[in-house]
Amino acid sequence: EVAGVGAGVSGWREGDRVCVEPLVTCGRCPQCRTGNYQVCPQFRLIGNHLDGGFAEYVRVPAYTLFKLPGEVDFELG
């Protein structure tokens, strides 16, 4: 669940139910620009390369969020 929204972030608000794709990429390399971000040479994983994973709160880039539909519970999401 979104607990806070950073400056300059749009499309999200506190209380939004989300799941997070834990892959953080550069967004600038040829792989990222062509939609193959999963092979970004600079990728980092939340909970592995970056703090998070099992933390009560974690700060993530907005592009890693996916809104959960109302009929999908947190466990399934």
ZICORFEN-V900524 format. One record per residue. OMEGA is omega as a letter, one per 20 degrees, with the letter a starting at -180 (999 if undefined). NEAR is the number of other ideal C-beta (glycine too) atoms within 10 Angstrom. Layout:
# ZICORFEN-V900524
omega:near
OMEGA:NEAR
OMEGA:NEAR
This chain:
# ZICORFEN-V900524
omega:near
a:9
a:16
r:11
a:10
a:14
r:9
r:4
r:6
r:14
r:7
r:9
r:15
r:10
r:9
r:8
r:14
a:15
r:16
a:14
r:16
a:16
a:17
r:13
a:20
a:21
a:14
a:12
a:10
r:16
r:10
r:17
a:18
r:12
r:9
r:7
a:12
a:18
r:11
r:12
a:19
a:10
a:12
r:16
r:13
r:13
a:20
r:13
r:10
a:11
r:14
r:11
r:17
a:12
r:7
r:10
r:5
r:7
r:15
a:12
r:16
a:14
a:14
r:12
a:15
r:17
a:12
r:14
r:16
a:8
a:7
r:6
a:12
a:9
a:10
r:5
r:8
999:13
